[in-house]
Amino acid sequence: MGRGGAGERDGKGRGELGELRSQLMALSGGGSSPERINQKRELFRKIIMSGTIGQDMSGLFMQVPSRLA
């Protein structure tokens, strides 16, 4: 599937980007328990680390601030 395909838009894209997107969607919503906060923190670290080593994380650009806030 090419970049921006239907599978990638709905969170079911293949590879690490799709996995991170599905984790973002699973962690969205209420809840501010210490465990939930740690899960969000770890996911944010994974996203930053992936971008730092050169993986294209632009597909998550709009989702990260809204889901992790």
N, CA and C of each residue as an Amber inpcrd file, in Angstrom:
protein
   207
   0.8470000  -1.1740000   0.0000000   0.0000000   0.0000000   0.0000000
   0.8890000   1.2330000   0.0000000   0.5310000   2.2060000  -0.7690000
   1.3360000   3.4090000  -0.8760000   1.1480000   4.3480000   0.2940000
   1.8780000   5.3760000   0.2590000   1.8040000   6.3660000   1.3280000
   0.4400000   7.0420000   1.3130000  -0.1930000   7.0960000   2.4860000
  -1.4830000   7.7480000   2.5870000  -2.6380000   6.8900000   2.1330000
  -2.4240000   5.5840000   1.9790000  -3.4910000   4.6850000   1.5600000
  -4.5600000   4.5700000   2.6250000  -5.6780000   3.9880000   2.2460000
  -6.8180000   3.8890000   3.1670000  -6.4430000   3.1520000   4.4390000
  -5.6400000   2.1190000   4.3470000  -5.2410000   1.3600000   5.5230000
  -4.4250000   2.1940000   6.4930000  -3.6510000   3.1140000   5.9690000
  -2.8380000   3.9580000   6.8350000  -3.6730000   5.0450000   7.4870000
  -4.7080000   5.5110000   6.8210000  -5.5210000   6.5780000   7.3790000
  -6.3910000   6.1040000   8.5340000  -6.8340000   4.8570000   8.5190000
  -7.7310000   4.4000000   9.5720000  -7.0110000   3.7220000  10.7230000
  -5.6860000   3.8350000  10.7770000  -4.9410000   3.2850000  11.8970000
  -4.5280000   1.8450000  11.7150000  -4.7830000   1.2700000  10.5420000
  -4.4420000  -0.1240000  10.3220000  -3.2860000  -0.2820000   9.3530000
  -2.4860000   0.7680000   9.2180000  -1.3440000   0.7050000   8.3300000
  -0.3260000  -0.2890000   8.8370000   0.4800000  -0.7630000   7.9500000
   1.4740000  -1.7560000   8.3360000   2.7130000  -1.0670000   8.8840000
   3.4650000  -1.8020000   9.6640000   4.7170000  -1.2940000  10.1720000
   4.5760000  -0.5310000  11.4740000   5.6680000   0.0970000  11.8140000
   5.7210000   0.7770000  13.1100000   4.7800000   1.9760000  13.1890000
   4.6240000   2.7080000  12.0960000   3.7290000   3.8670000  12.1160000
   2.2930000   3.4310000  12.4140000   1.8430000   2.3770000  11.7930000
   0.5010000   1.8720000  12.0460000   0.3400000   1.3810000  13.4720000
   1.3900000   0.7510000  13.9840000   1.3540000   0.2670000  15.3700000
   1.2760000   1.4350000  16.3520000   2.0820000   2.4500000  16.1270000
   2.0570000   3.6210000  17.0020000   0.7200000   4.3420000  16.9150000
   0.1590000   4.4110000  15.7020000  -1.1420000   5.0630000  15.5310000
  -2.2240000   4.3110000  16.3020000  -2.2070000   2.9850000  16.2370000
  -3.2290000   2.2140000  16.9560000  -3.0450000   2.3460000  18.4690000
  -1.8010000   2.4410000  18.9360000  -1.5630000   2.6570000  20.3620000
  -2.0640000   4.0320000  20.7930000  -1.8690000   5.0370000  19.9250000
  -2.3750000   6.3830000  20.2210000  -3.8890000   6.3680000  20.3630000
  -4.5510000   5.6840000  19.4510000  -6.0060000   5.6330000  19.4850000
  -6.4950000   4.8880000  20.7240000  -5.7770000   3.8550000  21.1350000
  -6.1670000   3.0890000  22.3190000  -6.0100000   3.9120000  23.5940000
  -5.0430000   4.8240000  23.6140000  -4.8000000   5.6290000  24.8080000
  -5.5620000   6.9440000  24.8210000  -6.3010000   7.2280000  23.7660000
  -7.0320000   8.4900000  23.7470000  -8.2150000   8.4040000  24.7010000
  -8.6910000   9.5420000  25.0810000  -9.8350000   9.5770000  25.9730000
  -9.4350000   9.8530000  27.4040000 -10.4150000   9.7440000  28.2650000
 -10.2430000  10.0980000  29.6740000  -9.3230000   9.1670000  30.4210000
  -9.1540000   9.5190000  31.6410000  -8.3090000   8.7230000  32.5090000
  -6.9800000   9.3950000  32.7520000  -6.7220000   9.6640000  33.9940000
  -5.4440000  10.2770000  34.3310000  -4.8020000   9.5130000  35.4800000
  -5.0140000   8.2080000  35.4980000  -4.3820000   7.3940000  36.5300000
  -2.8780000   7.3760000  36.2810000  -2.0950000   7.1330000  37.3140000
  -0.6380000   7.0980000  37.1280000  -0.2030000   6.0770000  36.0740000
  -0.8880000   4.9550000  35.9990000  -0.5400000   3.9470000  34.9920000
  -0.8040000   4.4680000  33.5840000  -1.9280000   5.1210000  33.4020000
  -2.2940000   5.6720000  32.0860000  -1.3220000   6.7690000  31.6700000
  -0.9340000   7.5970000  32.6120000   0.0270000   8.6660000  32.3260000
   1.3630000   8.0660000  31.9080000   1.8030000   7.0190000  32.5870000
   3.0610000   6.3560000  32.2230000   2.9730000   5.7180000  30.8410000
   1.8220000   5.1380000  30.4970000   1.6440000   4.5450000  29.1740000
   1.7440000   5.6230000  28.0890000   1.1140000   6.7640000  28.3240000
   1.1900000   7.8650000  27.3650000   2.6150000   8.3790000  27.2360000
   3.2980000   8.4890000  28.3700000   4.6830000   8.9680000  28.3660000
   5.5810000   8.0290000  27.5650000   5.4230000   6.7270000  27.7590000
   6.2290000   5.7490000  27.0270000   5.9280000   5.7850000  25.5290000
   4.6730000   5.9370000  25.1730000   4.3100000   6.0210000  23.7650000
   4.9110000   7.2690000  23.1350000   4.8470000   8.3880000  23.8330000
   5.4330000   9.6300000  23.3250000   6.9430000   9.4600000  23.1350000
   7.5970000   8.7770000  24.0560000   9.0410000   8.5110000  23.9160000
   9.3340000   7.6720000  22.6850000   8.5000000   6.6610000  22.4130000
   8.6860000   5.8170000  21.2290000   8.5710000   6.6440000  19.9600000
   7.5850000   7.5480000  19.9370000   7.3810000   8.3790000  18.7570000
   8.5690000   9.3070000  18.5410000   9.0340000   9.9400000  19.6060000
  10.1900000  10.8380000  19.5020000  11.4380000  10.0640000  19.0780000
  11.6470000   8.8890000  19.6710000  12.8110000   8.0800000  19.3340000
  12.7800000   7.6610000  17.8660000  11.6180000   7.2690000  17.3740000
  11.5000000   6.8530000  15.9800000  11.8070000   8.0160000  15.0470000
  11.3020000   9.1890000  15.3700000  11.5970000  10.3670000  14.5580000
  13.0650000  10.7520000  14.6110000  13.6800000  10.5570000  15.7630000
  15.0930000  10.9060000  15.9300000  15.9990000  10.0320000  15.0830000
  15.6410000   8.7590000  14.9150000  16.4920000   7.8640000  14.1210000
  16.1490000   7.9080000  12.6400000  15.2460000   8.8100000  12.2560000
  15.0090000   9.0560000  10.8450000  13.7420000   8.4670000  10.2590000
  12.9010000   7.8430000  11.0500000  11.6520000   7.3240000  10.5180000
  10.6540000   8.4630000  10.3400000   9.8600000   8.3890000   9.2930000
   8.8930000   9.4350000   8.9940000   7.6840000   9.3140000   9.9090000
   7.5420000  10.2380000  10.8290000   6.4320000  10.2390000  11.7800000
   5.4100000  11.3170000  11.4290000   5.4920000  11.8650000  10.2240000
   4.5860000  12.9460000   9.8410000   3.1250000  12.4990000   9.8190000
   2.8780000  11.2050000   9.6420000   1.5130000  10.7020000   9.6570000
   0.8420000  10.8180000  11.0070000   1.6360000  11.0020000  12.0550000
   1.0950000  11.1330000  13.4080000   1.0450000  12.5790000  13.8810000
   1.4630000  13.5040000  13.0150000   1.6390000  14.8920000  13.4260000
   0.3920000  15.4860000  14.0750000  -0.7730000  15.3010000  13.4900000
  -1.9920000  15.9070000  14.0210000  -2.5690000  15.1030000  15.1850000
  -2.2660000  13.8260000  15.2690000  -2.8550000  12.9840000  16.2910000
  -2.1500000  13.0810000  17.6330000  -0.8610000  13.2960000  17.6270000
  -0.1000000  13.2890000  18.8820000  -0.5810000  14.3550000  19.8660000
  -0.6630000  15.6370000  19.4810000  -1.0920000  16.6290000  20.4770000
  -2.5100000  16.3900000  21.0080000  -3.4030000  15.9840000  20.1260000
  -4.7850000  15.8130000  20.5670000  -4.9760000  14.5580000  21.4120000
  -4.2340000  13.5130000  21.1500000  -4.4190000  12.2540000  21.8670000
  -3.6470000  12.2080000  23.1880000  -2.5120000  12.8720000  23.2370000
  -1.6830000  12.7800000  24.4280000  -1.8740000  13.9460000  25.3920000
  -2.7290000  14.8680000  25.0510000  -2.9480000  16.0300000  25.9180000
  -3.6720000  15.6470000  27.1780000
